[in-house]
Amino acid sequence: MGGGHASTGMSGGQGSQQMHQIMMSGMQEMQPMTPTGDTDKDFASMMRMHHQQALEMARVEVQHGKSSELKAMARKIIKDQQKEISQLDRWLAKNN
């Protein structure tokens, strides 16, 4: 890890660090997951976690990013992923 004295500014470095922590946390959460043998349930569970990570990373981009293009993409990701997480939650609730 670098020294935190980069000239990119504190919020840029903070955002990068937050995204890295989200990725590491997600990998730790997925490691103990064991396949159930039901492809649909495994897909729904793992995709839900994947979408949740994307949602958290997109929120960091909106808060700390500088590119208006990427911030717009992040806002769309937030909207789309929230909708898909709701769909996955409904399916999981019906099929557990």
C-alpha positions as CSV (number, residue, x, y, z in Angstrom):
1,M,0.0,0.0,0.0
2,G,1.2,3.5,-0.8
3,G,1.8,6.2,1.7
4,G,-1.4,8.3,1.7
5,H,0.4,11.5,0.7
6,A,-0.6,11.3,-3.0
7,S,-1.6,14.6,-4.6
8,T,-4.9,13.1,-5.8
9,G,-6.7,14.4,-2.7
10,M,-8.1,12.8,0.3
11,S,-11.6,12.0,-1.1
12,G,-10.2,10.2,-4.1
13,G,-7.9,8.0,-2.0
14,Q,-10.7,7.4,0.5
15,G,-13.1,6.3,-2.2
16,S,-10.5,3.9,-3.6
17,Q,-9.9,2.4,-0.1
18,Q,-13.6,2.1,0.5
19,M,-14.1,0.2,-2.8
20,H,-11.1,-2.1,-1.9
21,Q,-12.7,-2.9,1.5
22,I,-16.0,-3.7,-0.2
23,M,-14.3,-6.1,-2.5
24,M,-12.4,-7.8,0.3
25,S,-15.4,-8.0,2.5
26,G,-17.5,-9.6,-0.3
27,M,-14.8,-12.2,-1.0
28,Q,-14.7,-13.1,2.7
29,E,-18.5,-13.4,2.8
30,M,-18.6,-15.7,-0.3
31,Q,-15.8,-18.0,0.8
32,P,-17.9,-20.0,3.4
33,M,-20.8,-20.3,1.0
34,T,-21.2,-23.9,0.0
35,P,-23.2,-24.8,-3.1
36,T,-26.6,-26.2,-2.3
37,G,-26.8,-28.3,-5.4
38,D,-29.7,-26.2,-6.6
39,T,-28.4,-24.0,-9.4
40,D,-31.3,-21.6,-9.2
41,K,-30.9,-21.0,-5.4
42,D,-27.1,-20.7,-5.7
43,F,-27.4,-18.3,-8.6
44,A,-29.9,-16.1,-6.7
45,S,-27.9,-16.1,-3.5
46,M,-24.5,-15.4,-5.1
47,M,-25.9,-12.9,-7.5
48,R,-27.7,-11.0,-4.7
49,M,-24.3,-10.7,-2.9
50,H,-22.6,-9.7,-6.1
51,H,-25.2,-7.0,-6.8
52,Q,-25.0,-5.7,-3.2
53,Q,-21.3,-5.2,-3.6
54,A,-21.8,-3.4,-6.9
55,L,-24.4,-1.2,-5.2
56,E,-22.0,-0.3,-2.4
57,M,-19.2,0.4,-4.9
58,A,-21.4,2.6,-7.0
59,R,-22.4,4.6,-3.9
60,V,-18.7,5.3,-3.2
61,E,-18.2,6.4,-6.9
62,V,-21.2,8.8,-6.6
63,Q,-19.7,10.2,-3.3
64,H,-16.0,10.4,-4.2
65,G,-15.7,10.1,-8.0
66,K,-14.8,13.0,-10.3
67,S,-15.9,11.7,-13.7
68,S,-19.4,12.9,-14.5
69,E,-19.7,9.9,-16.9
70,L,-18.8,7.3,-14.3
71,K,-21.0,9.0,-11.6
72,A,-24.0,8.8,-14.0
73,M,-23.2,5.2,-14.7
74,A,-22.9,4.6,-10.9
75,R,-26.4,6.2,-10.3
76,K,-27.8,3.9,-13.0
77,I,-26.2,0.9,-11.4
78,I,-27.7,1.8,-8.0
79,K,-31.2,2.1,-9.5
80,D,-30.9,-1.1,-11.5
81,Q,-29.1,-3.2,-8.9
82,Q,-31.7,-2.2,-6.2
83,K,-34.5,-3.4,-8.5
84,E,-32.7,-6.7,-9.2
85,I,-31.9,-7.3,-5.5
86,S,-35.6,-6.9,-4.7
87,Q,-36.4,-9.4,-7.5
88,L,-33.8,-11.9,-6.1
89,D,-35.1,-11.4,-2.5
90,R,-38.7,-12.1,-3.6
91,W,-37.6,-15.3,-5.5
92,L,-35.5,-16.5,-2.5
93,A,-38.4,-15.9,-0.1
94,K,-40.7,-18.0,-2.3
95,N,-38.2,-20.7,-2.9
96,N,-36.5,-21.3,0.5
